[in-house]
């Protein structure tokens, strides 16, 4: 369970909030075909066509099965970050960062991920969205897989999550019922009552444009260490202006397919390329963009392995 001083709102109370209703209305608009294009994305028909062309090309060249094998070759990245204002109680605090699981997209991924997580005890687990593979249709297939993964996580202060652009509001409710503290433009204090880590989680800023960082910030005490969870790096300017200390994000898959001499084929993110993968600094704010656990469009990876990230917080000059 999470360590916090305030009582967590029930699933029902958050389900009824205005920002949650807005997301549901946008999901309904998309599902009925009234709007085939949301903010920052091509039409779903474009994505399906691109996936079909890529799959055909990979099969013709005999690379498709290799790409699937690559997608199952999870790596664990250990990243240390120094902060001048880090509270003493957070020295050495370890954050397990999981992003873009798309857990129903690659058969066998659930079992491989669950096994690796059993040997990675941390202080807090954060999940930065995109739990399902498709952006439409029922979500039933992801829930048994997510429960298997959640049961394998060894996190002293529990699990905090947000929604991504592939997710629907229903997923937030189901994950909360499974023990995840889902943040929908909210903040929660973690750890020592005197020097807490404040986690701010915003709704998807990319596809649904429902992120409300300004609305979540009043919940955070002045001078607190601030960790922002956002599905994409696209609100980096607003985050830096809000004195966010650490920004954890995903969405880009770090390209998922890297070509020799070219690099990532596509990132699908309106941000500088320097913010689209790994550790970065923007206007004094530190961030990490995960390459993701799963895959989008196709269950393949080339030159860009799926990852589990362990972020270790350190006081500046402590090592």
PEDAFEN-V603316 format. One record per backbone hydrogen bond with DSSP energy under -1.0 kcal/mol. NH is the residue of the N-H (numbers start at 0). CO is the residue of the C=O. Records with the same first field share a line. If there is no record, write none. Layout:
# PEDAFEN-V603316
NH->CO / CO
This chain:
# PEDAFEN-V603316
13->9
14->10
15->11
16->13
20->16
21->17
22->18
23->19
24->20
25->21
26->22
27->23
28->24
29->25
30->26
31->27
32->29
33->28
34->28
38->206
40->37
46->42
47->43
48->44
49->45
50->46
51->47
52->48
53->49
54->50
55->51
56->52
57->53
58->54
59->55
60->56
62->57
63->57
66->62
67->63
68->64
69->65
70->66
72->69
73->71
74->305
76->307
78->309
80->311
82->313
85->82
89->86
90->87
91->312
92->89
94->310
95->123
96->308
97->125
99->128
101->129
102->130
104->101
108->105
111->107
112->108
113->109
114->110
115->111
116->112
117->113
118->115
119->116
121->153
122->93
123->93
124->157
125->95
126->159
127->97
141->138
145->141
146->142
147->143
148->144
149->145
150->146
151->148
155->121
156->122
157->154
159->124
160->180
161->126
170->167
172->168
173->169
174->170
175->171
176->172
177->173
178->175
179->174
180->158
181->179
182->160
184->200
185->200
187->198
189->196
196->189
197->224
198->187
199->226
200->185
201->228
209->203
215->211
216->212
218->215
219->216
223->220
226->197
227->245
228->199
229->247
235->232
238->234
239->235
240->236
241->237
242->239
243->238
244->225
245->225
246->285
247->227
248->287
249->230
251->249
254->251
255->252
256->254
257->301
258->262
261->258
262->258
264->256
270->268
274->271
275->272
277->288
279->286
281->284
284->281
285->244
286->279
287->246
288->277
289->248
292->98
293->99
297->295
299->297
300->66
301->255
306->291
307->74
308->96
309->76
310->94
311->78
312->92
313->80
315->82
317->314
